[in-house]
């Protein structure tokens, strides 16, 4: 599986800029908004907003160092994405069992694909 295939699967939960940031963070692991802004040539304010969105989604956690963050392993981070989706689906009560299986399978595939990126 390629990174391009991972990008396609991630588009359901992220916009293109968030995908690029997430793929960067999987390699960087420890970062702040300045690191992201410099590496990806984006505004630091945009990088901060993305970090905050990733905090809410459970993809990153705050580091013990001031204003620094750590990227979670894809197994943890993407499971958090699934759990948030699942809670919303349960509240809305408009998702059938097949849709749950499809979403879970997609998350598992992404975990397998992106674990290699994280662990390198």
N, C-alpha and C positions, 0 to 999 in steps of 0.2 A: 504494500500500500504506500502511496506517495503522499507528500505534503499537499499536493494539489487536490488529491481526493479528500484529505482532512479538511482543507479550506472549504470545499463544497459542502461537506457535512456540517461544518461549524456555522454556515450561513443561516441556518434555521434559528440560531440563538445569539448570533453576533453580527454586527455590521463589518464591512471590509477592514476598516481601521482597527476595530477591536480584535479582529482575527490576527492582523499583523502584530499588534501589541502582544497578544497572548502567545503567539509562536515565538516571539522574541523573549518573553518572560520565561518560557519553558527552558530556554537555554541559559538565561542570565541568572535566574533563581533569586538573587538578592539585588534589590534595585530601589531607586526613588524616581520621582517624576522627571528630574533632570536627566537621568540615565536614558529613560525612554525617549524623551524629547530629542536628545542629541543623537542617539542611535538610529531613530526612525525619521528624523527631520520633521518633527511635528511640534506644535506649540506646547509649552510646558503646562499651560492651563488645561488643554485637551488631555494631555497625559494624566494630569491629576484627576480629571473627571472619569477617565477610563479606570484608573486605579480604584476610585470610589465605587464605581459600578462593579468592578471585580471583587471588591470587599463584600458588597451586598450579595453577590452571587456565590461567594465562598470559593473563589478561585485563588485568592491571595489572602495573606494575613499580615498584620502589622508586625514588624521586627522589633526587637528590643532597642535597636538603635533609632534615634530620633528621625522621624519622617522617612524611614526605610521600610520596605515590605519584602515578603518572601512569597514566591509562587509555590502553591501546593502541587504535589505529584498529581498528574492527570487522573489517577484512580480516585483520589479524594475530591479534587476540584470538579471534575465532570459528574461525579456522583452527586455533588451538591447541586449542580445545575438540574439534574434529573429530579432530585427531591423537591426543588422549588417548582418545577413544571408539574410534578405529580400532585403536590398540595393544591396548586391552582386548578388542576383538572378535577380533583376531588370536590373542591368548592363549587366549581361550575357544573359539575355532573353531566358533562356533555362529551365525554371521551369513553369509548368502548374498550374492551380488553385487547383487541387487536392493535389499537393505537398505543396502548401501554407497552405491549411487546415490541412494537416497531421502534418506539423511542428508546427503550432499554437496549435493544440490539444495536441501535446507532451509537449510543453512549459506550457500550462495550467495545465496539469497533474503533471508536475514537481513542479510547483508553489504550488499546493495543497499539494503535498507530503512533500516538503521541508519547507513550512511555519511553520509547526509544530516543526521542528527541530530548526528553527531560533527563534521561539517565546517561547521556553522552557527556 
